[in-house]
Each structure stands twice: as C-alpha cells, then as structure tokens.
Amino acid sequence: MEPVDMEMLDPLELIGQRERQLDNRPEITPYCYSHRHSSDEMDDGTNTFSQLLSTSSIRCGDICAMENTVAFNNGIAHSRGGDISEAIRCFEAAFTGAAQSYDVRCAVSDGERSAGPSPHAILHNIGHCHSKLGRHKEALSYYYKALDLLNKNTIYPYHFDESPSQLDISSTLNCIAIAQYHDPENADSTTMALLLEKALALRIEIPGEECSQETATMLYNLGRVKVLQRNFDCARRLFEDSIKIRRSLLGADHIDVFTIYFNLGKTAECQGRIPQAIEFYKHFLSFAISRKGREDKDVARTLILIGRLSYESNNNEDAHLYLSHGLVAAKLAFGANSIVVANTLNKIGNVFYCQNKFPSALEAYQAGLAMERQIHLPLDDNIAVTLLNVARVQQHQSEYSSALESYAEAYQIKNRLHDQESVAAILTNTGWIYDEQGDFAQAARVFGEAIQIRKQLEGGQNMALLSALLNALGLVQYKQGHIHPALDNLFEALEACKSDSESEETHIVCICYNIATTYKAIGDIDQALKYHKETLRLELKIHSQDRNNTVSADSANYTQIALLYREIGILHGEREEYDEANYHLQHASQMCIDNPTLIDRDCAFKTLKSLGDLQMQMDDDDLAMRSYANAVSMFNHGTIANANMTEVESSSAQNDILGWVSDYLDYSSCLLPPAAAAA
C-alpha cells in the first residue's frame, strides 16, 4: 500500500469561506446607514443646538442680537445645505458677536435682555461642522469649550433669556462621546461609556425625560459603545429600550427605528446568532427598498450582507439569491466597475465553489479579478486574494499550468507585501500540484521552503499545520525513493502533531500509517508492524462501537481498518507468526464478507487471497481453496453466495482456481482502475 495524503490544514483550503479581512467578522461599528450627512440622517444627538432661532423676541434696536441671530441661522442653513466651510465662518462671526453682547449685557437687568444665540450653542455647531468634515479632534475641542462654559457660567443657556439646565450639559456630554466614537485615536470606549452614562443619568432625573427622543438617542449611542466593548448582551438591551421609545414617539416606519433594526442585526451577528441577525437585516432591507428603491447603496450593501451570512450558514440557495440581487443593486448604486461589485462577484464565486459548480465559480472570480485590476494598483492585496481563489479552482479542475501561473502571480504580490503566512500557503498548494504532476523534486523543494517559513512563523504555535507539511514532504521523498529523509520528516511530523493539543487523532493515524508503509518499503518488518498496530489501535479507538472493537458498517474508515488488519496479518505471516497472521487476516476477510458493498472488489479479492496464501503455508489446503474460491466469487460477483465448495469440488477445481489466481495477479494491474490497483 502507498502512504496516504494527510488532510492539509492550509488557509487556502478555506477558499469556500473566502472573505476579505474586513468581511471575516462583522463590522464593530454598528451604525452603518450610509446617509450620514443627508437631511434624513440618523439622529445621534449632535443636532441638539441646531434649530433656527426666531428674531421676534429681539428688543427693538438691539442690532448686535439681530446680527448674531442672523449669522447663527445662516450657519445652520449652510450646514444643512452641505457648505460646511461657509457654515463655520458664519458660526464664528456669531460667536464673536455673542461674546461681545454678553460683555455689554453683564450690567443690564435680566428683564431688559434680548434673545439671541448663546456662545455654547454656537460652539456646539462649530464642533458639529468639524465632525462632518471628519475633523474629530477639532470637534472635540469645541465641544469641551462648550462644556466648560456650561460648568463655569450659569449665564450661558441656549438663549440669553433662558436659564441653563442639566439637559444642556447632558446633550454636550453626548456630543463629546459621539466625537470620540468617530475618532479612532480618541475612541476610548471606557471614557465614552462613562460620558454617556452620566448624560443619561442627568436627563432621566428630569420628569418626563425618561421616554424622550433624546433619551432614546443616548440609549442607542451607549449601545454602540457597548458593541465596541464586545458587551453584546448589554448592547442588545440598550438597542431594544431605544427602539421601544422611538417606535412610540416616531412611529414604526421612521428611519431611526429601522436603523436600530440594522444595529440589532450587527449585535446578533457578533454574538453568532446568525438567523436572528438575518431577520433584523431583512426588516431594515424592507424599509430601505421602500424608502430609497433598489438602486440605493444601503439596499445593495444589505442584500450582499444577507447573502454572505446565508452562505456562512451553508444556505447556498439564499446566498446566491441575495448576492445576485445585491450584484445588480451594486452596479446601479456604485457603478459597474466598482470594488463593491468586484467583492460581490468573489462572494458569488464562493457560493458556486461550495456547490461544486467550478466553471461558474471560475467565471465569477475571473470577472471580479478583471475589475480589481482596473481599480487597484498591481501589487494590491485584493488582487492577490482573488488570484488565489482562481488558482484553487484551476487546481481543482486539474488545470495545473494555469493554476501554477495564478499562484506565481499571487506569490509575487504576497511576498512584496511581506505576508509570509500566505506565501507559505501558496508554496504548499504549489507543492501539491507538482506532486500531482509527478515532479517530485520540485514538490520537495517548495514543501521544504514552506516548512522553513512555517517554523519561523509559528514559534511553537499551530504545530498541526507544520505537521501536515512535514508529512507532505515525507510522502514526496518516499515517492522519490529517498526513504531515510522521508522517515526523518515523518517522525518530525508525528512529534509536531502530538505536541499540538488541538491536533486531531486522525492526523496522528495518517502519519503512523505512512511511517509503517515506509518501513515496509525498506524491509524493516518489526518497525512496520509496530506502526501499523499503532495505526489500528488509534483507528479502533476513534471508530469502534464497543470494547470488542466492532466497527460500524457506516464508518467512513471501514475499508481502511480492514486493510490494516490485512497488512498486519501479511507482516506476521512473513515472520512465520501464523497464529497472529491468521487472526488478523480472518478479521479482515470477515469484514469484507460482512459488508461487501463497502469494500472495493479488488481489495476484497486480495484480502481473501492473502488468507488463502497463509492457509497454504499452514498446509491447510481445503481452507485455502475455500478462501481462494471466495476471493474469486467476491471479485466476480461482489459476494460469496454459492461460492463455498464441497471437498470433491475443491479437489477437482484446485488447479483451475490456482491458475485463475495466478493469471489474475499477473494481469490485474492492466485491467483494474488505478484507484483499485493501488488498494
């Protein structure tokens, strides 16, 4: 028997689950609605001080108050219209005027004050404008200035004619937390949580505010922070509390309600509750389609997201359905040659791959690759990842020359990017191709390179992966006839596999079997027996049903266990240990007879013929003829029914059977399929 290939634990074997790094786990940022700066954007509480002010209460002749209010209102209008730079200019003018107005009015009695924007409200809006431009540090600076005014001066309410309240402080704390949330360098989740918890505490102290829109917003914002902290249970409860308030205040069809559905979906996804996540996303999708139509970016993204999760749940039909619709929507929303379209094509390729529709998978991958070549620089990692998918499909379809070309290009990119993990994986898969082509020298070379990289990378970790590579190198060296180097690598593979607590026993079984077969090739029967018996012991430990080592007929390793009994019996026979040999060959033969449909006819024939050979050595001709007859019948008919001979029949047919067996052994390698002959 030939050694067997150990199942590789290579990252590229995960092609069916291929996602770009950012897609492997859900985004931790739960607010994903794309219309962040449009008129219908999700309310995160940063617009608290952005209402237009009336000029009706301004005292006649108070030109400063009038100018400040007009400048403030112009700033609000420009901000809403998207002209942020002009909005900032207007707010700065309003702030200068408001500060001067305060200085003049310090000596004026309260009853004589006119209305007008307060400095802290203006500071809030300047901060909000900087936040819209992505200048989160500047935004934080202005929010903190506003908070400082509120904490130190009780004369700065929203309007000069109002008293300051803890609601203003609460709103300011919320704005600071949101600015930190959007600034990666300042995104301290602990600080954000404390700010929001303080903001909520201040607000709900006021009667009636526990069910206000602002309270719902802060609950929602705190939920987002809890997602950052991976406290998903708490996040879910906060989102649910927020959605109850918003639904009662705004109605079930409001954007703020459906945005929380999306974030409930993200939370469920992070918790691994994929069916619930998909349902939440579908709620959001129904709203997005009705509100924006099928050409909207959020519709496209959500369709693709549901498709990806369906695929990861092995629901390939739904995955293909949603990804196909998502592809159409993405082309309309993002353009026919966009990265979103390219990524979606790759995901569709994943689905086809899992459905064993390899030509369709290759077509999808290559379409995505062509698009990525137009979008990205030549050494972009996205191109490399797609090339690897193309190569694996080509390898699966035995298009080895094309696969080697794809791997070579991916290798160049990954090597330039210093991604040694992927380089080792590419070398591993390249090695398997050379092995399939019979170019064992090249296979040994690239396996050796992959092993050296793995040893540098792993540092004692993931020894199962290193073990698989060492086993592969040992197999190639065995095929080259380099037996002693093969044994060295196989033993190193065995030690590496045993040292990894997460290694599966089936991998140890595989290596032990290969060591035994290699020893047999050099005639070391003692060592071959030792490792075949260890292999059998482990197989029975994994697959036997009881203490009697009964192997279930539905076991995937039924044939392998029968072959092990046969090999051990043959080796004992070579050492003239006939009792041990007879025990193991009888056991193997009985397994063939009991379940002939599970074992290849050629394998069953060889097993029963080996038993006959042993019985001939033991001078039991009658039993030998019976075994030979059973072997012939098993090969011809797949059963031994009516094949047992009487003593007279056995004597008269002895020469014919022996002749048939001899002829079969001479010519069977020409007549049998390669897989059967190898057994």
Secondary structure as GFF3:
##gff-version 3
##sequence-region A 1 679
A	DSSP	three_ten_helix	11	17	.	.	.	ID=ss1
A	DSSP	alpha_helix	21	24	.	.	.	ID=ss2
A	DSSP	alpha_helix	63	81	.	.	.	ID=ss3
A	DSSP	alpha_helix	84	105	.	.	.	ID=ss4
A	DSSP	three_ten_helix	110	112	.	.	.	ID=ss5
A	DSSP	alpha_helix	119	132	.	.	.	ID=ss6
A	DSSP	alpha_helix	136	152	.	.	.	ID=ss7
A	DSSP	alpha_helix	166	181	.	.	.	ID=ss8
A	DSSP	three_ten_helix	184	186	.	.	.	ID=ss9
A	DSSP	alpha_helix	189	204	.	.	.	ID=ss10
A	DSSP	three_ten_helix	209	211	.	.	.	ID=ss11
A	DSSP	alpha_helix	213	228	.	.	.	ID=ss12
A	DSSP	alpha_helix	232	250	.	.	.	ID=ss13
A	DSSP	alpha_helix	255	270	.	.	.	ID=ss14
A	DSSP	alpha_helix	274	292	.	.	.	ID=ss15
A	DSSP	alpha_helix	297	312	.	.	.	ID=ss16
A	DSSP	alpha_helix	316	334	.	.	.	ID=ss17
A	DSSP	alpha_helix	339	354	.	.	.	ID=ss18
A	DSSP	alpha_helix	358	375	.	.	.	ID=ss19
A	DSSP	alpha_helix	381	396	.	.	.	ID=ss20
A	DSSP	alpha_helix	400	416	.	.	.	ID=ss21
A	DSSP	alpha_helix	420	437	.	.	.	ID=ss22
A	DSSP	alpha_helix	440	458	.	.	.	ID=ss23
A	DSSP	alpha_helix	463	480	.	.	.	ID=ss24
A	DSSP	alpha_helix	483	499	.	.	.	ID=ss25
A	DSSP	alpha_helix	505	521	.	.	.	ID=ss26
A	DSSP	alpha_helix	525	543	.	.	.	ID=ss27
A	DSSP	alpha_helix	558	574	.	.	.	ID=ss28
A	DSSP	alpha_helix	578	594	.	.	.	ID=ss29
A	DSSP	three_ten_helix	596	598	.	.	.	ID=ss30
A	DSSP	alpha_helix	601	617	.	.	.	ID=ss31
A	DSSP	alpha_helix	621	637	.	.	.	ID=ss32
A	DSSP	alpha_helix	647	671	.	.	.	ID=ss33
A	DSSP	alpha_helix	674	678	.	.	.	ID=ss34
###
